[in-house]
């Protein structure tokens, strides 16, 4: 069922403390940690505590929770003293999503070119 922790989900295991992560912030609804393979000087993942396969599924099922993820992304950018930053949601394997638990990448600390990739 959507929203319930998944036994085979890396991010659900991180939230449960079964896999270590460098935690940046936690709220009642979100969990944020540094990306293990950073693509910028600041690269933090913000995930909902509830399991949803991707950002579209999250927004459809729990729009308030999707807003919490975005709000936390902004709070992290402020705490990291980023003047400018990018928030990225990859949706689907073809777009680079490798963990199928909705998550926002907060990237900053260097110039970010457009278009990416």
Beta strands, then each sheet from edge to edge (+ up, - down):
strand 1: 23-26
strand 2: 30-34
strand 3: 42-48
strand 4: 85-88
strand 5: 103-108
sheet 1: 1+ 2- 3+ 5- 4+
end
